[in-house]
């Protein structure tokens, strides 16, 4: 009696690599994608670049925008005029010579949001150098 | 089916862990709603200072005092290779009193840092 030794039970086991390669490529593509998408905390937000000035008064300051609170409301003071709207502020800043730069002096008692608005308007008006001056 | 289930579960765990970590690395606050600058290049800050609405200062998930901030800034300057190469990012809550922001700016300025960035978020 002869048994067929070439039957299925005697075949050498084969390792099917296809599924492993599929999974590997999936993981590889996932890591590549997430590495490109993931950003560190410092890069998560848009930001406004400001130079930091001294807190001393300087008579040579060319153009100063003050952000302060008057009668309980945030006001942008440019020269002798008090401005309380973003549109007016932008228009006033655009009328100034931008190449001289702008000092933004921010007083206590005002919200950071108003200070950021002043800096943003200065940037939008075309000022390349915007210097933040902490007021006492 | 077993390998596929293994992979699916691994991916699920990975997503859960990374989502959790991403959430924890950011201090929750309402940033000023401004557009920011039109720039394509975004430089690495090296130091991120969070100023919360109540005036507390948080760096690397830890609350610090103004005095402790000095030490952190010095360390960051040393790592960056000089004060001129460090461009810190200040993330201040839009409702925070600017007096507190002024204190932080003065502290940063006293360590020789001049170029500072104020974080904003685009309006929703």
Boltz contact constraints between the chains, C-beta under 6 A:
constraints:
  - contact:
      token1: [A, 19]
      token2: [B, 3]
      max_distance: 6.0
  - contact:
      token1: [A, 23]
      token2: [B, 7]
      max_distance: 6.0
  - contact:
      token1: [A, 41]
      token2: [B, 25]
      max_distance: 6.0
  - contact:
      token1: [A, 41]
      token2: [B, 26]
      max_distance: 6.0
  - contact:
      token1: [A, 41]
      token2: [B, 48]
      max_distance: 6.0
  - contact:
      token1: [A, 42]
      token2: [B, 45]
      max_distance: 6.0
  - contact:
      token1: [A, 42]
      token2: [B, 48]
      max_distance: 6.0
  - contact:
      token1: [A, 42]
      token2: [B, 89]
      max_distance: 6.0
  - contact:
      token1: [A, 43]
      token2: [B, 42]
      max_distance: 6.0
  - contact:
      token1: [A, 45]
      token2: [B, 119]
      max_distance: 6.0
  - contact:
      token1: [A, 45]
      token2: [B, 121]
      max_distance: 6.0
  - contact:
      token1: [A, 46]
      token2: [B, 36]
      max_distance: 6.0
  - contact:
      token1: [A, 46]
      token2: [B, 120]
      max_distance: 6.0
  - contact:
      token1: [A, 47]
      token2: [B, 36]
      max_distance: 6.0
  - contact:
      token1: [A, 47]
      token2: [B, 117]
      max_distance: 6.0
  - contact:
      token1: [A, 47]
      token2: [B, 119]
      max_distance: 6.0
  - contact:
      token1: [A, 48]
      token2: [B, 118]
      max_distance: 6.0
  - contact:
      token1: [A, 49]
      token2: [B, 117]
      max_distance: 6.0
  - contact:
      token1: [A, 50]
      token2: [B, 116]
      max_distance: 6.0
  - contact:
      token1: [A, 51]
      token2: [B, 114]
      max_distance: 6.0
  - contact:
      token1: [A, 52]
      token2: [B, 105]
      max_distance: 6.0
  - contact:
      token1: [A, 52]
      token2: [B, 109]
      max_distance: 6.0
  - contact:
      token1: [A, 52]
      token2: [B, 114]
      max_distance: 6.0
  - contact:
      token1: [A, 52]
      token2: [B, 116]
      max_distance: 6.0
  - contact:
      token1: [A, 106]
      token2: [B, 98]
      max_distance: 6.0
  - contact:
      token1: [A, 108]
      token2: [B, 99]
      max_distance: 6.0
  - contact:
      token1: [A, 110]
      token2: [B, 98]
      max_distance: 6.0
  - contact:
      token1: [A, 111]
      token2: [B, 95]
      max_distance: 6.0
  - contact:
      token1: [A, 112]
      token2: [B, 92]
      max_distance: 6.0
  - contact:
      token1: [A, 112]
      token2: [B, 94]
      max_distance: 6.0
  - contact:
      token1: [A, 112]
      token2: [B, 96]
      max_distance: 6.0
  - contact:
      token1: [A, 112]
      token2: [B, 98]
      max_distance: 6.0
  - contact:
      token1: [A, 112]
      token2: [B, 101]
      max_distance: 6.0
  - contact:
      token1: [A, 113]
      token2: [B, 32]
      max_distance: 6.0
  - contact:
      token1: [A, 113]
      token2: [B, 94]
      max_distance: 6.0
  - contact:
      token1: [A, 115]
      token2: [B, 98]
      max_distance: 6.0
  - contact:
      token1: [A, 116]
      token2: [B, 32]
      max_distance: 6.0
  - contact:
      token1: [A, 116]
      token2: [B, 34]
      max_distance: 6.0
  - contact:
      token1: [A, 116]
      token2: [B, 120]
      max_distance: 6.0
  - contact:
      token1: [A, 120]
      token2: [B, 34]
      max_distance: 6.0
  - contact:
      token1: [A, 123]
      token2: [B, 37]
      max_distance: 6.0
  - contact:
      token1: [A, 134]
      token2: [B, 102]
      max_distance: 6.0
  - contact:
      token1: [A, 134]
      token2: [B, 105]
      max_distance: 6.0
  - contact:
      token1: [A, 134]
      token2: [B, 106]
      max_distance: 6.0
